[in-house]
Amino acid sequence: MQSSRIFRAVTPMKDGCLQIEMESGSTVCLDMHRRLSSVQFGLLRNQDVFRSVATDGYRLIFYRGGSEILEISAATFMDLLTVDRTK
């Protein structure tokens, strides 16, 4: 695992975006709306799961019933920011 944290905080927004505060102090809005129809992120269509998001500093983690069911690593997060795979 990485030695320094990447993510400081994450807040789910009503419009399907995740507002992510980075350890650098920057804030990023990751629009997940179009990705919700994918196999990888389909679980996030459930609003309870989407709103459950938390971070351990290295991953964005989604829960159902107290159990971790999906994670977005820092590497996957960067891929989601830079590459549109929905086309």
Summary of the structure (lengths in Angstrom):
residues: 87
radius of gyration: 12.3
end to end distance: 31.7
largest distance: 34.7
contacts: 209
relative contact order: 0.19
helix: 26%
strand: 37%
